[in-house]
Amino acid sequence: MDSEQTNNPSEPFGSPQGPPSPPIPPARPVYTPPPYTPPYPPRSGVSGWRILWGFLFGLSVLANVGFFLLLVGVIAIAATRQARVYEESIVREGPADTKIVMINIDGLMYDEQAESVYRQLQSARNDHSVRGLIVRVNSPGGTISASDQVYQQIRKYRQDTVKPVIAFMQSTAASGGYYASVACDEIMAEPTAITGSIGVLMGHFVFGELLEDKLGILPVFLTMGEKKDWPSSFRPPTDQEIQYIRERLLKPAYDRFVQVVQEGRAKVLSPDQAKALADGSIYVAPQALDVGLIDKVGYLDDAIDLVKSRAGIQHARVVEYRRPFTWSNLLGVQQKSTGAFKLDRTTLYELSTPEVLYLWGTK
């Protein structure tokens, strides 16, 4: 028994006696989590939108800053120009201390035109370097009031400054345009200019047939005074009404026109000659020269030389006055251009009310 145990080859030599040791379990592996994967893939282009919005925001800031600076500049310019309604524009180069100013009468002569001429003359008064004026006329006339205002303003300038004033006619200087021209020392016209038309015009619309026959509207007016509604816009005038209007409105305006021509052209025309020319006839410049309505036929440079000769100067800068740019003028033009025609009370009144005019043509 003992020898068998000692010679058992399955037991190591010298090992203690007892039960066999349990097996050693293998090492537990270390858990490594998988890499994180977002539930949705990232959107492509997010950084591009951020760049775009950032650019737009910056652009907006710059635009606001620029607008603010522009507004400040406009206010500053307006403040410096408050006393100066017009700016000078050079027509012919010359010394700045010797000027000839060209006053423009352009288009129909209404209150706005008369106010424009007044302000131009005031600018010329305040400039001591001005040696003479050229009144450039391109107008078929207008209202008797505006024509007479312009005439009186030019006469007063001549009397107050004792400086030469030459009328220069271009294209058309008829009726009220001629009325204003005779306030000058001399009258020069381009060869193709049309002038004359010494007379008075009055017209108005008659809506009676349109309202009654076409629209079925019967206008009714109640008056006290036989002549209160003479002439009426809702019926043709009677012979008595026509005679009344001629005596009360047309004749005084006509007599005033003839008087102005007689005074302005006294060196050339006798009163009878001036009265004979006041039949509404129009003349091209050479014809007007023959009958004594103008003094010379020529062009702008000839008119400039005439002013120089009268002023006793050899060189001068020729300038004209223009309105400076303003935002209010720009907005006003846009507002007028987008405005629709409205037949309101004011428009109806203007269309239906007779208006006495120094005007070549029809109302």
WOGIFEN-V162490 format. One record per helix or strand of 3 or more residues. SS is the DSSP state (helix for helix, strand for strand). FROM is the first residue (numbers start at 1). LEN is the number of residues. If there is no record, write none. Layout:
<<SS/FROM/LEN> <SS/FROM/LEN>>
This chain:
<<helix/2/5> <helix/46/35> <strand/86/7> <strand/99/8> <helix/111/16> <strand/130/10> <strand/141/3> <helix/144/18> <strand/164/11> <helix/176/6> <strand/186/4> <strand/194/3> <strand/201/3> <helix/208/7> <helix/239/26> <helix/271/7> <strand/282/3> <helix/285/7> <helix/300/12> <strand/317/7> <helix/327/12> <helix/345/8> <strand/355/5>>
